[in-house]
Amino acid sequence: MRDFYDVLGVSKDASDDMIKKEYRKLAIKYHPDKNPDDSEAESKFKEAAEAYSILSDAQKRSQYDQFGHAGVGMGDQSGAGGFGGGVHMSMDDIFSQFGDIFGGSPFESIFGGGGSSRSRNKGSDIKIKLALTFEEISQGVEKRIKIKQSILADGVSFNTCNTCGGNGQVVQVTNTILGRMQQASICPKCSGNGKVIGNRPPGTAPDGMIKKEKTIKIKVPAGVESGNYMTIAGQGNENFQGNAGDLLVVFAEKEHKYFVRDNEHIFLEVTINYPDAVLGTTVDIPTLDGVSTLKIPPGIQSGKLLRMRSKGFPLMRSSSKGDQIIRVVIYTPSSISKENKKNIETLSKTLEPIKMPYSKIDL
């Protein structure tokens, strides 16, 4: 799948106005009315619409910039659920989606003109938290998650709301000193849907919904952090028309036995004995990729930081990786044998005095 910025011919730092301007050009150029029976033009028209639907939405654009197509429900769709719903839009999808984003006809809002202020024609979103280990985050992982989704029960029927006449809005007229004022608001009886429940099977909720458990397979990109999230289109709760909202998977990091994370870098503390600090040594260090050997240089000071390059987390949408930072601590035993005490006393008499015993603390 092509990069959305390339599809619209804009840079990654393009403004909203520039994105809209370039999409308008492509929409006019490849619109089916101007290119009848031209499958290539229709394909480019759909491709531009998909790109614009993501890049014109600040939240989806941010996810796309972090995760690529997978972050906006357009990744590998193999398996149960996949990322679902966002790719291969039909013409009805395009007009419906743009109506949701802009209100009214998509071409009225893009090319000028008014539109409706009706809310999006989708059910509510489902939000879940997914805890991941450092190793899973480092490599990327495929997960199966269970959700309980509200779906429209079979056999439910609807009637036109008699309060709003199916418009979803009611108009209240108020007499003021300036004359009669009209104010439209969402219909309190049908909640703006224009329809109310007619018949519903036993065991269903008052809104005609039932709960259904389902398993969804997702691919988590490598390098995510706590607070990052992925939107899986069409896997949320359904509304009375059977149109589902989205599933929001929020990532969290499980605490690691050794490592502390700072963005793409990993921190670890290693303790060595005094002779090893003086003479130098090698130490086996755990990393996200397994055990690696670290060389401790002779004469190292306690608190010194050593860097193991490219042993941290991968950067999102990049081939680069962070580093693993090792803080060296020199162990001082609290009790020693008489023989060792004599040896240390002898050594102490031969060592040169510390020239600068005091220094300023860098807070």
C-alpha positions in Angstrom: 0.0 0.0 0.0 1.4 3.4 -1.0 2.3 6.0 1.6 -0.6 8.4 2.1 1.5 11.5 1.8 2.8 10.3 -1.5 -0.8 9.6 -2.7 -1.8 13.2 -2.1 1.6 14.5 -3.2 2.3 16.4 0.0 5.2 16.4 2.6 4.8 14.9 6.0 4.7 18.4 7.6 1.9 19.6 5.2 -0.8 21.8 6.7 -4.4 20.7 6.9 -5.2 23.3 4.2 -2.6 22.0 1.9 -3.8 18.4 2.3 -7.4 19.5 1.6 -6.2 21.5 -1.5 -4.3 18.6 -3.0 -7.0 16.2 -2.4 -9.5 18.5 -4.0 -7.4 18.5 -7.2 -7.2 14.7 -7.3 -10.9 14.3 -6.5 -11.9 16.6 -9.4 -9.4 14.9 -11.7 -10.4 11.3 -11.0 -14.1 11.8 -10.1 -16.2 9.0 -11.7 -18.5 11.5 -13.4 -15.6 12.9 -15.3 -14.1 9.4 -16.0 -17.0 7.0 -16.8 -16.1 3.4 -17.2 -12.4 4.1 -16.3 -11.4 1.6 -13.6 -7.9 3.1 -13.2 -9.4 6.6 -12.5 -11.9 5.0 -10.0 -9.0 3.2 -8.2 -7.1 6.5 -7.9 -10.2 8.3 -6.7 -10.7 5.7 -4.0 -7.0 5.8 -3.1 -7.0 9.5 -2.7 -10.2 9.4 -0.6 -8.6 6.8 1.8 -5.5 8.9 2.1 -7.5 12.1 2.8 -9.8 10.3 5.3 -6.7 9.6 7.5 -4.6 12.7 7.0 -7.5 15.1 7.5 -8.2 13.7 10.9 -5.6 14.8 13.5 -5.9 11.7 15.7 -5.7 9.3 12.8 -2.8 11.2 11.2 -0.9 11.1 14.5 -1.4 7.3 14.6 -0.4 6.9 11.0 2.8 8.9 11.6 3.7 6.6 14.5 2.6 3.2 13.3 2.0 3.5 9.5 -0.9 1.7 7.9 -1.3 -0.7 10.8 -2.0 2.1 13.2 -5.1 3.2 11.3 -6.6 -0.2 10.7 -5.0 -0.8 7.3 -2.4 -3.4 8.1 -2.2 -7.1 7.4 -5.8 -8.3 7.5 -5.2 -12.0 7.7 -6.7 -14.1 10.5 -9.7 -13.4 12.7 -10.5 -9.8 12.8 -7.2 -8.6 11.4 -7.2 -4.8 11.4 -10.4 -4.7 9.5 -12.6 -2.0 8.1 -10.3 0.7 6.9 -9.1 -0.4 3.5 -10.6 -1.0 0.0 -13.4 1.6 0.4 -16.4 1.4 -1.9 -18.0 4.4 -3.4 -20.7 4.2 -0.7 -18.0 4.0 2.0 -16.4 7.2 0.6 -19.5 9.2 0.5 -20.7 7.9 3.9 -17.3 8.5 5.5 -16.9 12.0 4.2 -20.4 12.8 5.2 -19.5 11.8 8.7 -16.3 13.9 8.7 -17.6 17.0 7.0 -21.4 16.7 7.3 -23.8 16.4 4.4 -22.5 15.6 0.9 -18.7 15.2 0.8 -18.4 17.3 -2.3 -20.6 20.0 -0.9 -18.1 20.4 2.0 -15.0 20.0 -0.1 -16.0 22.1 -3.1 -18.1 24.6 -1.2 -21.6 24.6 0.2 -23.4 23.7 3.4 -24.1 20.5 5.1 -25.9 18.8 8.0 -24.5 18.8 11.6 -25.7 15.2 12.3 -23.3 13.1 14.3 -21.4 10.2 12.9 -23.4 7.2 11.9 -21.5 4.7 14.0 -21.9 2.9 17.3 -19.8 3.7 20.3 -16.1 2.8 20.5 -14.6 0.1 22.8 -11.4 0.8 24.7 -9.2 -1.8 26.2 -5.7 -1.9 27.7 -3.1 -4.4 26.4 -0.1 -5.1 28.6 3.1 -6.1 26.8 6.5 -7.3 28.0 9.7 -5.4 27.0 10.6 -8.4 24.8 7.3 -8.2 23.0 7.7 -4.5 22.4 11.2 -5.0 21.2 10.3 -7.5 18.5 6.7 -6.7 17.8 4.1 -9.3 18.5 0.8 -10.8 17.3 -1.9 -10.9 20.0 -5.3 -12.4 20.3 -7.6 -10.3 22.4 -11.2 -11.0 23.6 -13.8 -8.2 23.6 -17.5 -8.1 24.4 -19.3 -6.2 21.6 -22.8 -4.9 21.7 -24.5 -6.0 18.4 -28.0 -5.5 17.1 -30.1 -8.6 17.8 -31.7 -10.5 15.0 -35.4 -9.8 14.8 -35.4 -6.2 16.1 -37.6 -3.8 14.2 -37.8 0.0 14.3 -40.5 2.6 13.9 -40.1 6.2 12.9 -39.9 8.4 16.0 -43.2 10.3 16.4 -41.6 13.0 18.4 -39.2 14.3 15.7 -40.9 12.7 12.7 -37.6 10.8 11.9 -35.5 14.0 11.7 -33.5 13.3 14.8 -34.0 16.9 15.9 -36.8 18.8 17.6 -37.3 22.5 17.3 -38.2 24.6 20.3 -39.8 28.0 19.7 -39.4 30.7 22.4 -41.0 34.2 22.5 -38.5 36.9 23.3 -38.5 40.7 23.2 -36.8 40.3 19.8 -39.5 38.1 18.5 -39.9 34.3 18.1 -36.7 32.4 18.3 -36.2 28.8 17.1 -33.6 26.4 18.5 -33.0 22.9 17.3 -31.7 20.1 19.6 -31.3 16.4 19.5 -34.6 14.5 19.9 -34.8 13.3 23.6 -36.9 10.3 22.6 -34.7 8.7 19.9 -31.4 10.4 20.8 -31.0 11.8 17.3 -31.5 8.5 15.5 -34.9 9.3 14.0 -36.1 5.8 14.9 -37.3 4.0 18.0 -37.5 0.3 18.9 -40.6 -1.4 17.6 -40.4 -5.1 18.4 -37.5 -6.8 20.0 -36.9 -10.5 20.9 -36.9 -11.5 24.6 -33.6 -11.3 26.3 -32.4 -8.2 24.4 -31.6 -4.9 26.0 -34.1 -2.0 25.7 -32.1 -0.7 22.7 -32.3 -4.0 20.9 -28.7 -4.9 21.6 -27.1 -8.1 22.8 -23.5 -8.7 24.1 -21.3 -11.0 22.0 -17.8 -12.1 22.9 -15.4 -12.3 20.0 -11.6 -12.8 19.5 -9.6 -10.4 17.4 -6.1 -10.9 16.2 -3.8 -7.8 16.0 -0.2 -7.2 15.1 1.5 -4.8 17.5 4.3 -2.9 15.8 7.7 -3.0 17.5 8.7 0.0 19.6 5.4 1.1 21.1 5.2 2.8 24.4 2.8 3.0 27.3 0.0 5.3 26.2 0.3 4.6 22.5 -2.8 3.1 21.0 -4.1 1.4 17.9 -7.5 1.9 16.3 -9.1 -1.1 14.8 -11.9 0.1 12.6 -15.3 -1.5 12.8 -14.7 -3.6 15.9 -16.6 -1.4 18.4 -20.2 -1.5 19.4 -23.0 -1.4 16.8 -25.7 1.3 16.6 -29.3 0.7 15.8 -28.4 0.6 12.1 -25.8 -2.1 12.6 -22.9 0.2 12.0 -20.0 -0.5 14.4 -17.7 2.0 16.1 -14.0 1.3 16.5 -11.9 -0.7 19.0 -9.1 1.3 20.7 -6.3 -0.8 22.0 -4.1 1.2 24.5 -0.7 -0.3 25.1 0.9 -0.6 28.6 4.4 -1.9 29.6 4.8 -4.6 32.1 7.5 -3.9 34.7 10.8 -5.7 33.9 13.0 -7.5 36.3 16.1 -5.6 35.3 15.5 -2.9 32.8 14.1 0.6 33.1 13.0 2.3 29.8 13.6 5.9 28.7 12.0 6.3 25.3 14.0 4.1 23.0 16.9 3.6 25.5 17.2 0.9 28.3 19.0 1.4 31.6 20.6 -1.3 33.7 22.8 -1.3 36.7 25.7 -3.8 37.1 27.8 -4.3 40.3 31.5 -5.3 40.2 34.1 -6.0 42.8 36.9 -3.5 43.5 39.7 -5.6 41.9 37.7 -5.8 38.7 37.2 -2.1 38.7 41.0 -1.6 39.0 42.1 -4.2 36.6 39.2 -4.3 34.2 37.0 -7.3 33.3 34.2 -8.6 31.1 30.7 -9.1 32.3 27.7 -11.0 30.8 24.9 -8.5 30.4 21.2 -9.4 29.8 19.7 -7.5 26.8 16.4 -7.7 24.9 18.1 -9.9 22.4 19.7 -12.3 24.9 23.0 -12.2 26.8 25.9 -10.0 25.5 29.4 -9.5 26.8 30.4 -6.1 28.1 34.0 -5.0 28.5 34.7 -3.1 31.7 37.8 -0.9 31.2 40.5 -0.8 33.9 40.3 2.0 36.5 36.5 2.5 36.0 34.8 4.7 38.6 31.6 3.9 40.5 28.6 5.5 38.8 30.3 5.5 35.3 27.9 4.9 32.4 28.8 2.5 29.6 26.8 2.3 26.3 25.8 -0.8 24.4 24.8 0.6 21.0 21.6 -0.6 19.3 20.6 -2.8 22.2 17.5 -0.7 23.1 14.0 -0.5 21.5 13.5 0.1 17.8 12.3 3.6 16.9 8.8 3.7 15.3 8.8 3.5 11.6 12.6 3.5 11.5 15.4 0.9 11.1 17.3 2.6 14.0 17.3 1.3 17.6 18.1 2.9 20.9 21.0 2.0 23.2 21.3 0.1 26.4 23.0 2.2 29.1 24.9 0.4 31.9 25.7 2.1 35.2 28.6 0.5 36.9 28.6 0.3 40.7 31.6 -0.9 42.7 30.7 -3.2 45.5 32.1 -2.5 49.0 31.8 -5.5 51.3 30.5 -4.8 54.8 32.7 -7.5 56.4 35.9 -9.2 55.4 38.3 -11.8 56.7 41.3 -10.9 58.8 43.7 -11.9 56.0 41.8 -9.7 53.5 41.8 -6.8 55.9 45.6 -7.0 56.3 46.0 -7.1 52.5 43.8 -4.1 52.1 45.7 -2.2 54.8 48.9 -3.0 53.0 47.5 -1.8 49.7 46.1 1.4 51.3 49.6 2.4 52.4 50.9 2.1 48.9 48.2 4.0 47.1 48.6 7.7 46.2 46.3 10.0 48.1 43.2 11.3 46.2 44.2 14.7 44.8 40.6 16.2 44.6 38.4 14.5 47.2 35.6 17.0 46.7 33.5 18.0 43.7 30.3 19.7 42.9 27.2 17.6 42.6 25.4 17.8 39.3 21.7 17.7 40.2 
